[in-house]
Amino acid sequence: MSEESERLAKALIEFREAEGISVMELAHRTQLSRATIRFHEDGEGLPTSLAARCFEEVLGWAPGSIPTASRGTTDLELPPDSGTVTG
Protein backbone atom coordinates (compact mmCIF):
# COMPACT_ATOMS: atom_id res chain seq x y z
CA MET A 1 0.00 0.00 0.00
CA SER A 2 1.50 3.33 -1.02
CA GLU A 3 1.41 6.37 1.23
CA GLU A 4 -0.99 8.10 -1.18
CA SER A 5 -3.43 5.18 -1.38
CA GLU A 6 -3.29 4.81 2.42
CA ARG A 7 -4.09 8.52 2.84
CA LEU A 8 -7.08 8.23 0.52
CA ALA A 9 -8.32 5.06 2.22
CA LYS A 10 -8.19 6.71 5.63
CA ALA A 11 -9.94 9.85 4.36
CA LEU A 12 -12.77 7.89 2.72
CA ILE A 13 -13.38 5.76 5.80
CA GLU A 14 -13.26 8.76 8.14
CA PHE A 15 -15.63 10.67 5.85
CA ARG A 16 -18.15 7.82 5.80
CA GLU A 17 -17.97 7.42 9.56
CA ALA A 18 -18.35 11.18 10.18
CA GLU A 19 -21.34 11.33 7.81
CA GLY A 20 -22.79 8.10 9.15
CA ILE A 21 -23.18 6.69 5.65
CA SER A 22 -22.66 3.30 4.04
CA VAL A 23 -20.42 2.31 1.17
CA MET A 24 -23.57 2.27 -0.95
CA GLU A 25 -24.38 5.87 -0.05
CA LEU A 26 -20.82 7.01 -0.77
CA ALA A 27 -21.01 5.22 -4.11
CA HIS A 28 -24.23 7.09 -4.82
CA ARG A 29 -22.72 10.46 -3.87
CA THR A 30 -19.61 9.92 -5.99
CA GLN A 31 -21.42 8.10 -8.82
CA LEU A 32 -18.82 5.33 -8.54
CA SER A 33 -19.41 1.64 -7.91
CA ARG A 34 -19.40 0.07 -4.46
CA ALA A 35 -16.52 -2.10 -5.63
CA THR A 36 -14.51 1.02 -6.47
CA ILE A 37 -15.22 2.51 -3.05
CA ARG A 38 -14.20 -0.74 -1.30
CA PHE A 39 -11.08 -1.06 -3.44
CA HIS A 40 -9.88 2.40 -2.43
CA GLU A 41 -10.95 2.07 1.20
CA ASP A 42 -8.76 -1.05 1.29
CA GLY A 43 -5.87 1.08 -0.02
CA GLU A 44 -5.41 -1.14 -3.04
CA GLY A 45 -4.11 1.53 -5.38
CA LEU A 46 -4.47 4.98 -6.81
CA PRO A 47 -7.73 5.93 -8.49
CA THR A 48 -8.25 6.80 -12.11
CA SER A 49 -8.43 10.53 -12.80
CA LEU A 50 -12.26 10.34 -12.95
CA ALA A 51 -12.52 8.58 -9.58
CA ALA A 52 -9.98 10.97 -8.06
CA ARG A 53 -12.08 13.98 -9.13
CA CYS A 54 -15.21 12.38 -7.65
CA PHE A 55 -13.40 11.70 -4.36
CA GLU A 56 -12.00 15.24 -4.24
CA GLU A 57 -15.47 16.70 -4.68
CA VAL A 58 -17.10 14.62 -1.95
CA LEU A 59 -14.18 15.08 0.46
CA GLY A 60 -13.97 18.82 -0.21
CA TRP A 61 -10.36 18.56 -1.36
CA ALA A 62 -8.77 20.79 -3.99
CA PRO A 63 -8.80 19.53 -7.60
CA GLY A 64 -5.63 17.60 -8.35
CA SER A 65 -4.88 16.85 -4.70
CA ILE A 66 -5.31 13.08 -5.16
CA PRO A 67 -2.58 11.43 -7.23
CA THR A 68 -3.92 9.19 -9.97
CA ALA A 69 -2.87 5.89 -11.43
CA SER A 70 -0.75 6.33 -14.51
CA ARG A 71 -1.85 4.34 -17.48
CA GLY A 72 0.26 2.92 -20.24
CA THR A 73 -0.63 3.30 -23.87
CA THR A 74 -3.72 1.54 -25.15
CA ASP A 75 -4.54 0.11 -28.53
CA LEU A 76 -6.01 3.50 -29.43
CA GLU A 77 -2.96 5.48 -28.34
CA LEU A 78 0.38 5.22 -30.03
CA PRO A 79 3.55 6.53 -28.41
CA PRO A 80 5.18 9.51 -30.13
CA ASP A 81 7.02 8.62 -33.34
CA SER A 82 5.66 5.07 -33.29
CA GLY A 83 4.49 5.43 -36.86
CA THR A 84 7.86 6.59 -38.12
CA VAL A 85 9.76 4.00 -40.11
CA THR A 86 13.50 4.25 -39.86
CA GLY A 87 16.12 2.37 -41.63
C-alpha positions in Angstrom: 0.0 0.0 0.0 1.5 3.3 -1.0 1.4 6.4 1.2 -1.0 8.1 -1.2 -3.4 5.2 -1.4 -3.3 4.8 2.4 -4.1 8.5 2.8 -7.1 8.2 0.5 -8.3 5.1 2.2 -8.2 6.7 5.6 -9.9 9.8 4.4 -12.8 7.9 2.7 -13.4 5.8 5.8 -13.3 8.8 8.1 -15.6 10.7 5.9 -18.2 7.8 5.8 -18.0 7.4 9.6 -18.4 11.2 10.2 -21.3 11.3 7.8 -22.8 8.1 9.1 -23.2 6.7 5.6 -22.7 3.3 4.0 -20.4 2.3 1.2 -23.6 2.3 -0.9 -24.4 5.9 0.0 -20.8 7.0 -0.8 -21.0 5.2 -4.1 -24.2 7.1 -4.8 -22.7 10.5 -3.9 -19.6 9.9 -6.0 -21.4 8.1 -8.8 -18.8 5.3 -8.5 -19.4 1.6 -7.9 -19.4 0.1 -4.5 -16.5 -2.1 -5.6 -14.5 1.0 -6.5 -15.2 2.5 -3.0 -14.2 -0.7 -1.3 -11.1 -1.1 -3.4 -9.9 2.4 -2.4 -10.9 2.1 1.2 -8.8 -1.0 1.3 -5.9 1.1 0.0 -5.4 -1.1 -3.0 -4.1 1.5 -5.4 -4.5 5.0 -6.8 -7.7 5.9 -8.5 -8.3 6.8 -12.1 -8.4 10.5 -12.8 -12.3 10.3 -13.0 -12.5 8.6 -9.6 -10.0 11.0 -8.1 -12.1 14.0 -9.1 -15.2 12.4 -7.6 -13.4 11.7 -4.4 -12.0 15.2 -4.2 -15.5 16.7 -4.7 -17.1 14.6 -2.0 -14.2 15.1 0.5 -14.0 18.8 -0.2 -10.4 18.6 -1.4 -8.8 20.8 -4.0 -8.8 19.5 -7.6 -5.6 17.6 -8.4 -4.9 16.8 -4.7 -5.3 13.1 -5.2 -2.6 11.4 -7.2 -3.9 9.2 -10.0 -2.9 5.9 -11.4 -0.8 6.3 -14.5 -1.8 4.3 -17.5 0.3 2.9 -20.2 -0.6 3.3 -23.9 -3.7 1.5 -25.2 -4.5 0.1 -28.5 -6.0 3.5 -29.4 -3.0 5.5 -28.3 0.4 5.2 -30.0 3.5 6.5 -28.4 5.2 9.5 -30.1 7.0 8.6 -33.3 5.7 5.1 -33.3 4.5 5.4 -36.9 7.9 6.6 -38.1 9.8 4.0 -40.1 13.5 4.3 -39.9 16.1 2.4 -41.6 
